[in-house]
Amino acid sequence: MSVNYVCKHCHTLIGRVEGSEIDETRLGFHLLTEAERHEYIKVHTNGDVTVRMTCDFCTEAIQMHPELSLLSSPLQ
Ligand SMILES: [Zn+2]
């Protein structure tokens, strides 16, 4: 299985973790509430996991232009 971290704004692949040693505690998923898990984590039928987060570039853009965070794809 693999875990892919994808920016929810620009859809850039931020990082990728592969291997069978992946567990939710190590990834910090247990720190999220049920609602957050539902919002940020997508588990695919083949076991792969996609985690939606914000990349450094978009974090910076949103800090400079907070109104952009209201849009799902501010840079497109
Ligand atoms: Zn981004």
N, CA, C, O and the ligand as a Tripos MOL2 file, in Angstrom:
@<TRIPOS>MOLECULE
protein
  305   303    77     0     0
PROTEIN
NO_CHARGES

@<TRIPOS>ATOM
      1 N           0.8420   -1.1990    0.0000 N.3       1 MET1
      2 CA          0.0000    0.0000    0.0000 C.3       1 MET1
      3 C           0.8720    1.2410    0.0000 C.2       1 MET1
      4 O           2.0650    1.1730    0.2960 O.2       1 MET1
      5 N           0.2880    2.3480   -0.3250 N.am      2 SER2
      6 CA          1.0340    3.5960   -0.2930 C.3       2 SER2
      7 C           0.1340    4.7070    0.2480 C.2       2 SER2
      8 O          -1.0910    4.6690    0.1290 O.2       2 SER2
      9 N           0.7860    5.6810    0.8400 N.am      3 VAL3
     10 CA          0.0780    6.8590    1.3210 C.3       3 VAL3
     11 C           0.5760    8.0530    0.5200 C.2       3 VAL3
     12 O           1.7760    8.3300    0.5030 O.2       3 VAL3
     13 N          -0.3150    8.7500   -0.1310 N.am      4 ASN4
     14 CA          0.0530    9.8980   -0.9390 C.3       4 ASN4
     15 C          -0.4810   11.1720   -0.3100 C.2       4 ASN4
     16 O          -1.6720   11.2870   -0.0190 O.2       4 ASN4
     17 N           0.4170   12.1280   -0.1030 N.am      5 TYR5
     18 CA          0.0180   13.4180    0.4320 C.3       5 TYR5
     19 C          -0.1350   14.3800   -0.7330 C.2       5 TYR5
     20 O           0.8280   14.6680   -1.4430 O.2       5 TYR5
     21 N          -1.3520   14.8760   -0.9250 N.am      6 VAL6
     22 CA         -1.6290   15.7320   -2.0670 C.3       6 VAL6
     23 C          -2.1650   17.0720   -1.5870 C.2       6 VAL6
     24 O          -3.0040   17.1280   -0.6880 O.2       6 VAL6
     25 N          -1.6760   18.1570   -2.1940 N.am      7 CYS7
     26 CA         -2.1860   19.4750   -1.8370 C.3       7 CYS7
     27 C          -3.6280   19.5940   -2.3150 C.2       7 CYS7
     28 O          -3.9320   19.3400   -3.4800 O.2       7 CYS7
     29 N          -4.5100   19.9850   -1.3980 N.am      8 LYS8
     30 CA         -5.9200   20.0640   -1.7650 C.3       8 LYS8
     31 C          -6.2120   21.2960   -2.6110 C.2       8 LYS8
     32 O          -7.2980   21.4220   -3.1760 O.2       8 LYS8
     33 N          -5.2630   22.1870   -2.6960 N.am      9 HIS9
     34 CA         -5.4740   23.4100   -3.4740 C.3       9 HIS9
     35 C          -4.9390   23.2770   -4.8920 C.2       9 HIS9
     36 O          -5.6680   23.5140   -5.8560 O.2       9 HIS9
     37 N          -3.6690   22.9000   -5.0260 N.am     10 CYS10
     38 CA         -3.0710   22.8490   -6.3650 C.3      10 CYS10
     39 C          -2.8310   21.4140   -6.8370 C.2      10 CYS10
     40 O          -2.3380   21.1920   -7.9430 O.2      10 CYS10
     41 N          -3.1850   20.4380   -5.9870 N.am     11 HIS11
     42 CA         -3.1010   19.0210   -6.3410 C.3      11 HIS11
     43 C          -1.6700   18.5470   -6.5960 C.2      11 HIS11
     44 O          -1.4520   17.5490   -7.2830 O.2      11 HIS11
     45 N          -0.7030   19.2690   -6.0390 N.am     12 THR12
     46 CA          0.6850   18.8230   -6.1310 C.3      12 THR12
     47 C           0.8940   17.6300   -5.2040 C.2      12 THR12
     48 O           0.3680   17.5980   -4.0920 O.2      12 THR12
     49 N           1.6630   16.6580   -5.6680 N.am     13 LEU13
     50 CA          2.0130   15.5370   -4.8050 C.3      13 LEU13
     51 C           3.1170   15.9990   -3.8610 C.2      13 LEU13
     52 O           4.2430   16.2570   -4.2860 O.2      13 LEU13
     53 N           2.7830   16.1010   -2.5750 N.am     14 ILE14
     54 CA          3.7180   16.6220   -1.5860 C.3      14 ILE14
     55 C           4.6730   15.5360   -1.1150 C.2      14 ILE14
     56 O           5.8680   15.7740   -0.9430 O.2      14 ILE14
     57 N           4.1390   14.3630   -0.9130 N.am     15 GLY15
     58 CA          4.9950   13.2830   -0.4330 C.3      15 GLY15
     59 C           4.3150   11.9410   -0.6110 C.2      15 GLY15
     60 O           3.1070   11.8580   -0.8330 O.2      15 GLY15
     61 N           5.1050   10.9050   -0.5100 N.am     16 ARG16
     62 CA          4.5650    9.5740   -0.7250 C.3      16 ARG16
     63 C           5.2740    8.6010    0.2060 C.2      16 ARG16
     64 O           6.5030    8.5870    0.2780 O.2      16 ARG16
     65 N           4.5110    7.8000    0.9070 N.am     17 VAL17
     66 CA          5.0820    6.7990    1.8010 C.3      17 VAL17
     67 C           4.6030    5.4410    1.3310 C.2      17 VAL17
     68 O           3.4050    5.2180    1.1510 O.2      17 VAL17
     69 N           5.5470    4.5360    1.1340 N.am     18 GLU18
     70 CA          5.1570    3.2080    0.6850 C.3      18 GLU18
     71 C           5.6750    2.1500    1.6330 C.2      18 GLU18
     72 O           6.6900    2.3390    2.3020 O.2      18 GLU18
     73 N           4.9810    1.0570    1.6830 N.am     19 GLY19
     74 CA          5.4510   -0.0410    2.5000 C.3      19 GLY19
     75 C           4.3560   -0.6230    3.3690 C.2      19 GLY19
     76 O           3.2840   -0.0390    3.5210 O.2      19 GLY19
     77 N           4.6390   -1.7710    3.9300 N.am     20 SER20
     78 CA          3.6450   -2.4630    4.7230 C.3      20 SER20
     79 C           3.7040   -2.0440    6.1840 C.2      20 SER20
     80 O           2.8370   -2.4140    6.9750 O.2      20 SER20
     81 N           4.7290   -1.2690    6.5440 N.am     21 GLU21
     82 CA          4.8800   -0.8800    7.9480 C.3      21 GLU21
     83 C           4.0500    0.3450    8.3100 C.2      21 GLU21
     84 O           4.0640    0.8080    9.4510 O.2      21 GLU21
     85 N           3.3330    0.8570    7.3280 N.am     22 ILE22
     86 CA          2.5170    2.0360    7.5760 C.3      22 ILE22
     87 C           1.4070    1.7060    8.5730 C.2      22 ILE22
     88 O           0.6590    0.7460    8.3870 O.2      22 ILE22
     89 N           1.3110    2.4900    9.6050 N.am     23 ASP23
     90 CA          0.1590    2.3530   10.4840 C.3      23 ASP23
     91 C          -0.3440    3.7330   10.8640 C.2      23 ASP23
     92 O           0.4020    4.7120   10.8300 O.2      23 ASP23
     93 N          -1.5850    3.7990   11.2170 N.am     24 GLU24
     94 CA         -2.2360    5.0870   11.4170 C.3      24 GLU24
     95 C          -1.6230    5.8920   12.5560 C.2      24 GLU24
     96 O          -1.6060    7.1220   12.5220 O.2      24 GLU24
     97 N          -1.1190    5.1820   13.5680 N.am     25 THR25
     98 CA         -0.5210    5.8880   14.6900 C.3      25 THR25
     99 C           0.7460    6.6080   14.2620 C.2      25 THR25
    100 O           0.9880    7.7500   14.6550 O.2      25 THR25
    101 N           1.5520    5.9340   13.4530 N.am     26 ARG26
    102 CA          2.7930    6.5120   12.9770 C.3      26 ARG26
    103 C           2.5330    7.7300   12.1000 C.2      26 ARG26
    104 O           3.2980    8.6930   12.1300 O.2      26 ARG26
    105 N           1.4800    7.6920   11.3340 N.am     27 LEU27
    106 CA          1.1470    8.7890   10.4360 C.3      27 LEU27
    107 C           0.4550    9.9390   11.1530 C.2      27 LEU27
    108 O           0.2850   11.0210   10.5900 O.2      27 LEU27
    109 N           0.0580    9.7010   12.3970 N.am     28 GLY28
    110 CA         -0.5840   10.7580   13.1700 C.3      28 GLY28
    111 C          -2.0720   10.8660   12.9280 C.2      28 GLY28
    112 O          -2.7090   11.8220   13.3710 O.2      28 GLY28
    113 N          -2.6350    9.8890   12.2240 N.am     29 PHE29
    114 CA         -4.0650    9.9470   11.9210 C.3      29 PHE29
    115 C          -4.9100    9.9090   13.1910 C.2      29 PHE29
    116 O          -6.0230   10.4340   13.2240 O.2      29 PHE29
    117 N          -4.3700    9.2840   14.2330 N.am     30 HIS30
    118 CA         -5.1400    9.1610   15.4720 C.3      30 HIS30
    119 C          -5.3200   10.5160   16.1600 C.2      30 HIS30
    120 O          -6.1340   10.6570   17.0730 O.2      30 HIS30
    121 N          -4.5390   11.5210   15.7050 N.am     31 LEU31
    122 CA         -4.6710   12.8510   16.3010 C.3      31 LEU31
    123 C          -5.8610   13.6130   15.7240 C.2      31 LEU31
    124 O          -6.2860   14.6330   16.2650 O.2      31 LEU31
    125 N          -6.3810   13.1050   14.6340 N.am     32 LEU32
    126 CA         -7.4940   13.7840   13.9730 C.3      32 LEU32
    127 C          -8.8300   13.3400   14.5370 C.2      32 LEU32
    128 O          -8.9810   12.2090   14.9990 O.2      32 LEU32
    129 N          -9.7920   14.2390   14.4940 N.am     33 THR33
    130 CA        -11.1410   13.8550   14.8860 C.3      33 THR33
    131 C         -11.7660   13.0550   13.7520 C.2      33 THR33
    132 O         -11.2300   13.0190   12.6440 O.2      33 THR33
    133 N         -12.8880   12.4200   14.0210 N.am     34 GLU34
    134 CA        -13.5790   11.6540   12.9870 C.3      34 GLU34
    135 C         -13.8950   12.5320   11.7820 C.2      34 GLU34
    136 O         -13.7330   12.1180   10.6340 O.2      34 GLU34
    137 N         -14.3510   13.7550   12.0660 N.am     35 ALA35
    138 CA        -14.7150   14.6760   10.9890 C.3      35 ALA35
    139 C         -13.4960   15.0460   10.1500 C.2      35 ALA35
    140 O         -13.5690   15.1350    8.9240 O.2      35 ALA35
    141 N         -12.3720   15.2610   10.8390 N.am     36 GLU36
    142 CA        -11.1450   15.6180   10.1240 C.3      36 GLU36
    143 C         -10.6490   14.4520    9.2800 C.2      36 GLU36
    144 O         -10.2100   14.6320    8.1440 O.2      36 GLU36
    145 N         -10.7240   13.2730    9.8410 N.am     37 ARG37
    146 CA        -10.3170   12.0920    9.0760 C.3      37 ARG37
    147 C         -11.1700   11.9700    7.8260 C.2      37 ARG37
    148 O         -10.6720   11.6700    6.7410 O.2      37 ARG37
    149 N         -12.4470   12.2060    7.9950 N.am     38 HIS38
    150 CA        -13.3580   12.0980    6.8610 C.3      38 HIS38
    151 C         -13.0300   13.1480    5.8010 C.2      38 HIS38
    152 O         -13.1510   12.9040    4.6010 O.2      38 HIS38
    153 N         -12.6120   14.3230    6.2750 N.am     39 GLU39
    154 CA        -12.3490   15.4210    5.3510 C.3      39 GLU39
    155 C         -10.9970   15.2870    4.6510 C.2      39 GLU39
    156 O         -10.8710   15.5880    3.4640 O.2      39 GLU39
    157 N          -9.9870   14.8330    5.3990 N.am     40 TYR40
    158 CA         -8.6240   14.8760    4.8720 C.3      40 TYR40
    159 C          -8.1170   13.5480    4.3240 C.2      40 TYR40
    160 O          -7.2240   13.5260    3.4770 O.2      40 TYR40
    161 N          -8.6750   12.4510    4.7950 N.am     41 ILE41
    162 CA         -8.1200   11.1470    4.4430 C.3      41 ILE41
    163 C          -9.0840   10.3600    3.5750 C.2      41 ILE41
    164 O         -10.2500   10.1690    3.9200 O.2      41 ILE41
    165 N          -8.5730    9.9100    2.4500 N.am     42 LYS42
    166 CA         -9.3910    9.0920    1.5610 C.3      42 LYS42
    167 C          -8.7110    7.7420    1.4040 C.2      42 LYS42
    168 O          -7.5730    7.6580    0.9420 O.2      42 LYS42
    169 N          -9.4120    6.6950    1.7910 N.am     43 VAL43
    170 CA         -8.8740    5.3540    1.6650 C.3      43 VAL43
    171 C          -9.4740    4.7120    0.4270 C.2      43 VAL43
    172 O         -10.6940    4.6090    0.2980 O.2      43 VAL43
    173 N          -8.6140    4.2860   -0.4750 N.am     44 HIS44
    174 CA         -9.0840    3.6920   -1.7210 C.3      44 HIS44
    175 C          -9.3220    2.2000   -1.5450 C.2      44 HIS44
    176 O          -8.8410    1.5840   -0.5940 O.2      44 HIS44
    177 N         -10.0620    1.6430   -2.4640 N.am     45 THR45
    178 CA        -10.4320    0.2310   -2.3460 C.3      45 THR45
    179 C          -9.2240   -0.6950   -2.4150 C.2      45 THR45
    180 O          -9.2700   -1.8080   -1.8910 O.2      45 THR45
    181 N          -8.1340   -0.2490   -3.0610 N.am     46 ASN46
    182 CA         -6.9390   -1.0900   -3.1480 C.3      46 ASN46
    183 C          -6.0260   -0.9390   -1.9320 C.2      46 ASN46
    184 O          -4.9380   -1.5140   -1.8890 O.2      46 ASN46
    185 N          -6.4790   -0.1550   -0.9380 N.am     47 GLY47
    186 CA         -5.6980   -0.0040    0.2820 C.3      47 GLY47
    187 C          -4.8500    1.2470    0.3150 C.2      47 GLY47
    188 O          -4.3430    1.6350    1.3680 O.2      47 GLY47
    189 N          -4.6920    1.8850   -0.8430 N.am     48 ASP48
    190 CA         -3.9240    3.1240   -0.8720 C.3      48 ASP48
    191 C          -4.6870    4.2240   -0.1560 C.2      48 ASP48
    192 O          -5.9160    4.2170   -0.0850 O.2      48 ASP48
    193 N          -3.9190    5.1710    0.3750 N.am     49 VAL49
    194 CA         -4.5210    6.2560    1.1280 C.3      49 VAL49
    195 C          -4.0820    7.5900    0.5310 C.2      49 VAL49
    196 O          -2.9020    7.7830    0.2370 O.2      49 VAL49
    197 N          -5.0140    8.4930    0.3560 N.am     50 THR50
    198 CA         -4.6800    9.8400   -0.0800 C.3      50 THR50
    199 C          -4.9900   10.7960    1.0640 C.2      50 THR50
    200 O          -6.0980   10.7980    1.6010 O.2      50 THR50
    201 N          -3.9970   11.6130    1.4340 N.am     51 VAL51
    202 CA         -4.1810   12.5860    2.4960 C.3      51 VAL51
    203 C          -4.1740   13.9720    1.8680 C.2      51 VAL51
    204 O          -3.2080   14.3630    1.2120 O.2      51 VAL51
    205 N          -5.2480   14.7040    2.0700 N.am     52 ARG52
    206 CA         -5.3510   16.0430    1.4920 C.3      52 ARG52
    207 C          -4.8060   17.0470    2.4830 C.2      52 ARG52
    208 O          -5.2960   17.1470    3.6080 O.2      52 ARG52
    209 N          -3.7890   17.7960    2.0690 N.am     53 MET53
    210 CA         -3.2370   18.8160    2.9390 C.3      53 MET53
    211 C          -2.8780   20.0400    2.1010 C.2      53 MET53
    212 O          -3.2390   20.1250    0.9270 O.2      53 MET53
    213 N          -2.1690   20.9780    2.7070 N.am     54 THR54
    214 CA         -1.8160   22.1910    1.9860 C.3      54 THR54
    215 C          -0.2960   22.2640    1.8500 C.2      54 THR54
    216 O           0.4220   22.1770    2.8470 O.2      54 THR54
    217 N           0.1910   22.4230    0.6340 N.am     55 CYS55
    218 CA          1.6300   22.4620    0.4120 C.3      55 CYS55
    219 C           2.2050   23.8090    0.8750 C.2      55 CYS55
    220 O           1.4670   24.7560    1.1500 O.2      55 CYS55
    221 N           3.5340   23.8680    0.9510 N.am     56 ASP56
    222 CA          4.1920   25.0870    1.4240 C.3      56 ASP56
    223 C           3.8350   26.2910    0.5640 C.2      56 ASP56
    224 O           3.6100   27.3900    1.0710 O.2      56 ASP56
    225 N           3.7870   26.0700   -0.7220 N.am     57 PHE57
    226 CA          3.4980   27.1600   -1.6570 C.3      57 PHE57
    227 C           2.1080   27.7430   -1.3910 C.2      57 PHE57
    228 O           1.9430   28.9610   -1.3180 O.2      57 PHE57
    229 N           1.1300   26.8820   -1.2500 N.am     58 CYS58
    230 CA         -0.2380   27.3480   -1.0230 C.3      58 CYS58
    231 C          -0.3970   27.9260    0.3830 C.2      58 CYS58
    232 O          -1.1510   28.8790    0.5760 O.2      58 CYS58
    233 N           0.3060   27.3590    1.3650 N.am     59 THR59
    234 CA          0.2730   27.9030    2.7190 C.3      59 THR59
    235 C           0.7170   29.3530    2.6980 C.2      59 THR59
    236 O           0.0990   30.2150    3.3210 O.2      59 THR59
    237 N           1.7990   29.6130    1.9720 N.am     60 GLU60
    238 CA          2.3300   30.9590    1.8570 C.3      60 GLU60
    239 C           1.3470   31.8700    1.1230 C.2      60 GLU60
    240 O           1.1110   33.0060    1.5350 O.2      60 GLU60
    241 N           0.7910   31.3720    0.0560 N.am     61 ALA61
    242 CA         -0.1540   32.1580   -0.7350 C.3      61 ALA61
    243 C          -1.3780   32.5360    0.0940 C.2      61 ALA61
    244 O          -1.8860   33.6530    0.0030 O.2      61 ALA61
    245 N          -1.8440   31.5800    0.9100 N.am     62 ILE62
    246 CA         -3.0260   31.8290    1.7270 C.3      62 ILE62
    247 C          -2.7150   32.8200    2.8470 C.2      62 ILE62
    248 O          -3.5590   33.6290    3.2310 O.2      62 ILE62
    249 N          -1.4780   32.7410    3.3660 N.am     63 GLN63
    250 CA         -1.0880   33.6870    4.4140 C.3      63 GLN63
    251 C          -1.0360   35.1090    3.8690 C.2      63 GLN63
    252 O          -1.4040   36.0620    4.5560 O.2      63 GLN63
    253 N          -0.5810   35.2410    2.6430 N.am     64 MET64
    254 CA         -0.4960   36.5630    2.0280 C.3      64 MET64
    255 C          -1.8490   37.0480    1.5330 C.2      64 MET64
    256 O          -2.1220   38.2470    1.4840 O.2      64 MET64
    257 N          -2.6890   36.0840    1.1660 N.am     65 HIS65
    258 CA         -4.0090   36.4190    0.6330 C.3      65 HIS65
    259 C          -5.0520   35.5100    1.2860 C.2      65 HIS65
    260 O          -5.5260   34.5540    0.6720 O.2      65 HIS65
    261 N          -5.4060   35.8190    2.5490 N.am     66 PRO66
    262 CA         -6.3170   34.9430    3.3090 C.3      66 PRO66
    263 C          -7.6340   34.6650    2.5920 C.2      66 PRO66
    264 O          -8.2550   33.6250    2.8090 O.2      66 PRO66
    265 N          -8.0560   35.5850    1.7480 N.am     67 GLU67
    266 CA         -9.3270   35.3810    1.0560 C.3      67 GLU67
    267 C          -9.2590   34.1890    0.1050 C.2      67 GLU67
    268 O         -10.2910   33.6360   -0.2770 O.2      67 GLU67
    269 N          -8.0460   33.7940   -0.2770 N.am     68 LEU68
    270 CA         -7.8980   32.6650   -1.1890 C.3      68 LEU68
    271 C          -8.3230   31.3450   -0.5530 C.2      68 LEU68
    272 O          -8.7180   30.4100   -1.2480 O.2      68 LEU68
    273 N          -8.2380   31.2800    0.7700 N.am     69 SER69
    274 CA         -8.5770   30.0290    1.4330 C.3      69 SER69
    275 C         -10.0530   29.6890    1.2720 C.2      69 SER69
    276 O         -10.4740   28.5610    1.5310 O.2      69 SER69
    277 N         -10.8300   30.6740    0.8440 N.am     70 LEU70
    278 CA        -12.2530   30.4310    0.6320 C.3      70 LEU70
    279 C         -12.4880   29.6720   -0.6660 C.2      70 LEU70
    280 O         -13.5550   29.0970   -0.8810 O.2      70 LEU70
    281 N         -11.4850   29.6790   -1.5200 N.am     71 LEU71
    282 CA        -11.6080   29.0210   -2.8040 C.3      71 LEU71
    283 C         -10.9330   27.6650   -2.7450 C.2      71 LEU71
    284 O          -9.9250   27.4980   -2.0590 O.2      71 LEU71
    285 N         -11.4750   26.7130   -3.4510 N.am     72 SER72
    286 CA        -10.8790   25.3820   -3.4120 C.3      72 SER72
    287 C          -9.6110   25.3170   -4.2610 C.2      72 SER72
    288 O          -8.7020   24.5540   -3.9340 O.2      72 SER72
    289 N          -9.5280   26.0720   -5.3100 N.am     73 SER73
    290 CA         -8.3550   26.0680   -6.1800 C.3      73 SER73
    291 C          -7.9400   27.4950   -6.5130 C.2      73 SER73
    292 O          -8.1910   27.9830   -7.6140 O.2      73 SER73
    293 N          -7.2990   28.1620   -5.5470 N.am     74 PRO74
    294 CA         -6.9930   29.5870   -5.7100 C.3      74 PRO74
    295 C          -6.0070   29.8830   -6.8250 C.2      74 PRO74
    296 O          -5.9690   31.0040   -7.3330 O.2      74 PRO74
    297 N          -5.2110   28.9010   -7.2130 N.am     75 LEU75
    298 CA         -4.1450   29.1900   -8.1570 C.3      75 LEU75
    299 C          -4.4850   28.7520   -9.5780 C.2      75 LEU75
    300 O          -3.6300   28.7530  -10.4630 O.2      75 LEU75
    301 N          -5.7040   28.3920   -9.7740 N.am     76 GLN76
    302 CA         -6.0720   27.9560  -11.1090 C.3      76 GLN76
    303 C          -6.9800   28.9690  -11.7930 C.2      76 GLN76
    304 O          -7.3900   28.7590  -12.9350 O.2      76 GLN76
    305 ZN         -0.5510   23.6500   -3.1670 Zn       77 ZN77
@<TRIPOS>BOND
     1     1     2 1
     2     2     3 1
     3     3     4 2
     4     3     5 am
     5     5     6 1
     6     6     7 1
     7     7     8 2
     8     7     9 am
     9     9    10 1
    10    10    11 1
    11    11    12 2
    12    11    13 am
    13    13    14 1
    14    14    15 1
    15    15    16 2
    16    15    17 am
    17    17    18 1
    18    18    19 1
    19    19    20 2
    20    19    21 am
    21    21    22 1
    22    22    23 1
    23    23    24 2
    24    23    25 am
    25    25    26 1
    26    26    27 1
    27    27    28 2
    28    27    29 am
    29    29    30 1
    30    30    31 1
    31    31    32 2
    32    31    33 am
    33    33    34 1
    34    34    35 1
    35    35    36 2
    36    35    37 am
    37    37    38 1
    38    38    39 1
    39    39    40 2
    40    39    41 am
    41    41    42 1
    42    42    43 1
    43    43    44 2
    44    43    45 am
    45    45    46 1
    46    46    47 1
    47    47    48 2
    48    47    49 am
    49    49    50 1
    50    50    51 1
    51    51    52 2
    52    51    53 am
    53    53    54 1
    54    54    55 1
    55    55    56 2
    56    55    57 am
    57    57    58 1
    58    58    59 1
    59    59    60 2
    60    59    61 am
    61    61    62 1
    62    62    63 1
    63    63    64 2
    64    63    65 am
    65    65    66 1
    66    66    67 1
    67    67    68 2
    68    67    69 am
    69    69    70 1
    70    70    71 1
    71    71    72 2
    72    71    73 am
    73    73    74 1
    74    74    75 1
    75    75    76 2
    76    75    77 am
    77    77    78 1
    78    78    79 1
    79    79    80 2
    80    79    81 am
    81    81    82 1
    82    82    83 1
    83    83    84 2
    84    83    85 am
    85    85    86 1
    86    86    87 1
    87    87    88 2
    88    87    89 am
    89    89    90 1
    90    90    91 1
    91    91    92 2
    92    91    93 am
    93    93    94 1
    94    94    95 1
    95    95    96 2
    96    95    97 am
    97    97    98 1
    98    98    99 1
    99    99   100 2
   100    99   101 am
   101   101   102 1
   102   102   103 1
   103   103   104 2
   104   103   105 am
   105   105   106 1
   106   106   107 1
   107   107   108 2
   108   107   109 am
   109   109   110 1
   110   110   111 1
   111   111   112 2
   112   111   113 am
   113   113   114 1
   114   114   115 1
   115   115   116 2
   116   115   117 am
   117   117   118 1
   118   118   119 1
   119   119   120 2
   120   119   121 am
   121   121   122 1
   122   122   123 1
   123   123   124 2
   124   123   125 am
   125   125   126 1
   126   126   127 1
   127   127   128 2
   128   127   129 am
   129   129   130 1
   130   130   131 1
   131   131   132 2
   132   131   133 am
   133   133   134 1
   134   134   135 1
   135   135   136 2
   136   135   137 am
   137   137   138 1
   138   138   139 1
   139   139   140 2
   140   139   141 am
   141   141   142 1
   142   142   143 1
   143   143   144 2
   144   143   145 am
   145   145   146 1
   146   146   147 1
   147   147   148 2
   148   147   149 am
   149   149   150 1
   150   150   151 1
   151   151   152 2
   152   151   153 am
   153   153   154 1
   154   154   155 1
   155   155   156 2
   156   155   157 am
   157   157   158 1
   158   158   159 1
   159   159   160 2
   160   159   161 am
   161   161   162 1
   162   162   163 1
   163   163   164 2
   164   163   165 am
   165   165   166 1
   166   166   167 1
   167   167   168 2
   168   167   169 am
   169   169   170 1
   170   170   171 1
   171   171   172 2
   172   171   173 am
   173   173   174 1
   174   174   175 1
   175   175   176 2
   176   175   177 am
   177   177   178 1
   178   178   179 1
   179   179   180 2
   180   179   181 am
   181   181   182 1
   182   182   183 1
   183   183   184 2
   184   183   185 am
   185   185   186 1
   186   186   187 1
   187   187   188 2
   188   187   189 am
   189   189   190 1
   190   190   191 1
   191   191   192 2
   192   191   193 am
   193   193   194 1
   194   194   195 1
   195   195   196 2
   196   195   197 am
   197   197   198 1
   198   198   199 1
   199   199   200 2
   200   199   201 am
   201   201   202 1
   202   202   203 1
   203   203   204 2
   204   203   205 am
   205   205   206 1
   206   206   207 1
   207   207   208 2
   208   207   209 am
   209   209   210 1
   210   210   211 1
   211   211   212 2
   212   211   213 am
   213   213   214 1
   214   214   215 1
   215   215   216 2
   216   215   217 am
   217   217   218 1
   218   218   219 1
   219   219   220 2
   220   219   221 am
   221   221   222 1
   222   222   223 1
   223   223   224 2
   224   223   225 am
   225   225   226 1
   226   226   227 1
   227   227   228 2
   228   227   229 am
   229   229   230 1
   230   230   231 1
   231   231   232 2
   232   231   233 am
   233   233   234 1
   234   234   235 1
   235   235   236 2
   236   235   237 am
   237   237   238 1
   238   238   239 1
   239   239   240 2
   240   239   241 am
   241   241   242 1
   242   242   243 1
   243   243   244 2
   244   243   245 am
   245   245   246 1
   246   246   247 1
   247   247   248 2
   248   247   249 am
   249   249   250 1
   250   250   251 1
   251   251   252 2
   252   251   253 am
   253   253   254 1
   254   254   255 1
   255   255   256 2
   256   255   257 am
   257   257   258 1
   258   258   259 1
   259   259   260 2
   260   259   261 am
   261   261   262 1
   262   262   263 1
   263   263   264 2
   264   263   265 am
   265   265   266 1
   266   266   267 1
   267   267   268 2
   268   267   269 am
   269   269   270 1
   270   270   271 1
   271   271   272 2
   272   271   273 am
   273   273   274 1
   274   274   275 1
   275   275   276 2
   276   275   277 am
   277   277   278 1
   278   278   279 1
   279   279   280 2
   280   279   281 am
   281   281   282 1
   282   282   283 1
   283   283   284 2
   284   283   285 am
   285   285   286 1
   286   286   287 1
   287   287   288 2
   288   287   289 am
   289   289   290 1
   290   290   291 1
   291   291   292 2
   292   291   293 am
   293   293   294 1
   294   294   295 1
   295   295   296 2
   296   295   297 am
   297   297   298 1
   298   298   299 1
   299   299   300 2
   300   299   301 am
   301   301   302 1
   302   302   303 1
   303   303   304 2
@<TRIPOS>SUBSTRUCTURE
     1 MET1         2 RESIDUE 1 A MET
     2 SER2         6 RESIDUE 1 A SER
     3 VAL3        10 RESIDUE 1 A VAL
     4 ASN4        14 RESIDUE 1 A ASN
     5 TYR5        18 RESIDUE 1 A TYR
     6 VAL6        22 RESIDUE 1 A VAL
     7 CYS7        26 RESIDUE 1 A CYS
     8 LYS8        30 RESIDUE 1 A LYS
     9 HIS9        34 RESIDUE 1 A HIS
    10 CYS10       38 RESIDUE 1 A CYS
    11 HIS11       42 RESIDUE 1 A HIS
    12 THR12       46 RESIDUE 1 A THR
    13 LEU13       50 RESIDUE 1 A LEU
    14 ILE14       54 RESIDUE 1 A ILE
    15 GLY15       58 RESIDUE 1 A GLY
    16 ARG16       62 RESIDUE 1 A ARG
    17 VAL17       66 RESIDUE 1 A VAL
    18 GLU18       70 RESIDUE 1 A GLU
    19 GLY19       74 RESIDUE 1 A GLY
    20 SER20       78 RESIDUE 1 A SER
    21 GLU21       82 RESIDUE 1 A GLU
    22 ILE22       86 RESIDUE 1 A ILE
    23 ASP23       90 RESIDUE 1 A ASP
    24 GLU24       94 RESIDUE 1 A GLU
    25 THR25       98 RESIDUE 1 A THR
    26 ARG26      102 RESIDUE 1 A ARG
    27 LEU27      106 RESIDUE 1 A LEU
    28 GLY28      110 RESIDUE 1 A GLY
    29 PHE29      114 RESIDUE 1 A PHE
    30 HIS30      118 RESIDUE 1 A HIS
    31 LEU31      122 RESIDUE 1 A LEU
    32 LEU32      126 RESIDUE 1 A LEU
    33 THR33      130 RESIDUE 1 A THR
    34 GLU34      134 RESIDUE 1 A GLU
    35 ALA35      138 RESIDUE 1 A ALA
    36 GLU36      142 RESIDUE 1 A GLU
    37 ARG37      146 RESIDUE 1 A ARG
    38 HIS38      150 RESIDUE 1 A HIS
    39 GLU39      154 RESIDUE 1 A GLU
    40 TYR40      158 RESIDUE 1 A TYR
    41 ILE41      162 RESIDUE 1 A ILE
    42 LYS42      166 RESIDUE 1 A LYS
    43 VAL43      170 RESIDUE 1 A VAL
    44 HIS44      174 RESIDUE 1 A HIS
    45 THR45      178 RESIDUE 1 A THR
    46 ASN46      182 RESIDUE 1 A ASN
    47 GLY47      186 RESIDUE 1 A GLY
    48 ASP48      190 RESIDUE 1 A ASP
    49 VAL49      194 RESIDUE 1 A VAL
    50 THR50      198 RESIDUE 1 A THR
    51 VAL51      202 RESIDUE 1 A VAL
    52 ARG52      206 RESIDUE 1 A ARG
    53 MET53      210 RESIDUE 1 A MET
    54 THR54      214 RESIDUE 1 A THR
    55 CYS55      218 RESIDUE 1 A CYS
    56 ASP56      222 RESIDUE 1 A ASP
    57 PHE57      226 RESIDUE 1 A PHE
    58 CYS58      230 RESIDUE 1 A CYS
    59 THR59      234 RESIDUE 1 A THR
    60 GLU60      238 RESIDUE 1 A GLU
    61 ALA61      242 RESIDUE 1 A ALA
    62 ILE62      246 RESIDUE 1 A ILE
    63 GLN63      250 RESIDUE 1 A GLN
    64 MET64      254 RESIDUE 1 A MET
    65 HIS65      258 RESIDUE 1 A HIS
    66 PRO66      262 RESIDUE 1 A PRO
    67 GLU67      266 RESIDUE 1 A GLU
    68 LEU68      270 RESIDUE 1 A LEU
    69 SER69      274 RESIDUE 1 A SER
    70 LEU70      278 RESIDUE 1 A LEU
    71 LEU71      282 RESIDUE 1 A LEU
    72 SER72      286 RESIDUE 1 A SER
    73 SER73      290 RESIDUE 1 A SER
    74 PRO74      294 RESIDUE 1 A PRO
    75 LEU75      298 RESIDUE 1 A LEU
    76 GLN76      302 RESIDUE 1 A GLN
    77 ZN77       305 GROUP 0 **** ****
